[in-house]
């Protein structure tokens, strides 16, 4: 059974994208964005950017991009519903 849109919205809003991504790569603040090395492509230069205001990330090297659900899905090798469940557990939300 899939996760409903309302639950997805609630989980995304409760999830701190910087804290989630920061668990996989070091990020450094540059004005409104945070920059670091991409956890997907292993490139040595900081080409990975996170914009917490928009809740989005992008790598200018490998072109990985999306929101916190996409990130967890890709990094943990989960489908989107399981990524939402993973984030819900982290946020203490019962679905």
Secondary structure, DSSP 8 states (H G I E B T S, - for coil): ----HHHHHHHHHH--HHHHHHTTS-EEEETTEEEE--TTT--SS--EEEETTTTEEEETTT--EE-HHHHHHHHHT--HHHHHHHHHHHHT---
